[in-house]
Amino acid sequence: MRPGTGLKAASIVLTGAFMLFISWRRWADLIVDYGREVYVPWQLSHGSLLYRDIASFYGPLSNYWNSFLFRAFGESVLSIQLFNILLIAALTYIIYRLFARDDDGLTPTVISIVFILLFALPKHFSLGSYNYVAPYSHELVHGVFLAFAAVYAFTLFIRGQRLLWALLAGALTGLALLTKMEIALALVMAILAGFAVMLLKRDRGEDALFAPFGLFIAGAIVPIAAFIAYFSFHLGLVEASRSVFSSWTVVAGTGISSSRFYMAVTGIDNLSANLSGMLTAASWYLLLGVPLLMDYLLRKSQFALRYAGIIAFIATGALMGYFSGSIPWDLIFWPLPLFMAALVLFAGAGLLLGEKEVSRAGLPIFIFSVFASVLLIKILFVPRVYGYGFVLAMPATLLVCYALLYLIPARIKARWGGSGIFRYSVLAAILVMLSVYTLRSYRLYTTQDYPVGKGGDTLVASGFSGGKAVDILLGQIERVMAPEDDFIMLPEGTLVNYLSRRKNPVKYTSFLPSDMTIYGEETILSAIRENPPDFVIFISRDTIEYGAHYLGQDYGHRLFAFITAGYEDVVRIGNMGFLERSVSMSQPLGIVIMKRKQGFDARALE
């Protein structure tokens, strides 16, 4: 064990423990997205079949894994969340190993801490489940873990040339293909880029690459074939294949990728302004030329060799700490695509133009750079660490930290000597940034003090933004509904179905504008007519991010007309302004429970 290894490991563990302490059971959003993440596995654990009984446009792996956790460790949200904490620990270890070098333990330690504080366990704003314990999509979190594991296994294959690692990388890639398209696409392109470089370099010869590539493909096919075989027994081969790859077919066949929502996520909706902002933010990094110049000017100074690094660390930390309130921290990640393009070109050129031995050291970085670059495509012109960036921007951010803390300082040391001014200035800047984001997380987490649910299903939310209203709703459900009654949540909120242990009688778990685009309003309405719920619960969910505010007023008009014709109010909770479009996201949650009218014939309205 190298000196200081225990201290570095302790710093990572303590960082994770602190974030878990301040965020404990505060990870989930009670209304937005997260309900699907527990409701679907709950239904699968009781015999439902994904795609046939429950609609999904993601791969099957995550939902079936979480249903296994329910069966194995008990039917509670905590069963899934505790496993996800273990997943964070495993992913942190893989991240550390990917960036570890024999001559440097500081860089992987800092990068691991960046992952925990900025991506795994933060709270960047009050709405949404953008963390790795209670993610809005387990497919993203499981997928990125499998992708990192696959890249690490492929790295071990490159270094040790053992075929078992190629087979394992293939199996992990196959599993990732069963999660979410953006993760799978980035991983496949990265691994194929690695094989392509090895072939171009003739590093091992064409024949020598045939076996590992064949094993990689075979490993990838096995989990996919297993799921297709399972669904084929119930759906038939063609429908099973289509369902397993639904995350790909939805993007290709529904037009969802050209919707206002995805245009805004990508940044295409305001392209010129976003490109200008990206270039402006990139120009801020020219300030790194100051410590770089100091490293050059003091390269022969014995005093600088001894003390310049620590002086630079203190000075940079003090300066940035003083001005931290004026720095637009969220914008510093805007140039990530530019940095990734440069890193891919730099690493690729080094591999193709260098000696054969370079592939052993440089190829893993090149592969990871390709993976990080492709993963940024969905948020290409507005990259950020919050929202979807908690997964999509994570690899690129870690790579930039690696370049600033190791790659560039290593070049400086090789050319000019080792004063460390640049490296320790960057380190101070990163630590100040982390302190700002950690303080933000702390402040947001501490606003959540209202427990909802019981036992392993306890979730702690903000009473103002929904916790109290949902708690009251659960009580009213028990009061007005018979034990056998079911209901649907409009436009979303299936966490309430799970917490009350009442089924949604239709296969659709949400009724957002995106669902209307993917499945079609008439298809959804037909499913409700076929199995009309006993109750319908409306919530004041403003879906303006999709380009339409409220169900029934801005979209879903036929569905809303059907509900209002066949159901009547029995309970109203909270702010009713959303019924007249007078509510804002800053106001308390409003909820309406509606009961099916006696004698209502759902099919008569077709």
Helices and strands as residue ranges (DSSP letters): H 5-23, H 34-45, H 61-73, H 77-99, H 106-114, I 115-120, H 138-160, H 163-176, H 181-200, H 206-235, H 237-244, H 246-253, G 256-258, H 260-266, G 268-270, H 271-284, G 285-288, H 289-297, H 302-303, I 304-308, H 309-322, G 324-326, G 329-333, H 336-353, H 358-375, G 376-379, H 389-392, H 394-402, I 403-407, H 408-416, H 421-445, E 450-452, G 455-457, E 459-461, I 463-467, H 468-480, E 487-490, H 495-500, H 513-519, H 521-530, E 535-539, G 544-546, H 557-566, E 567-574, G 577-580, E 590-596, G 602-605
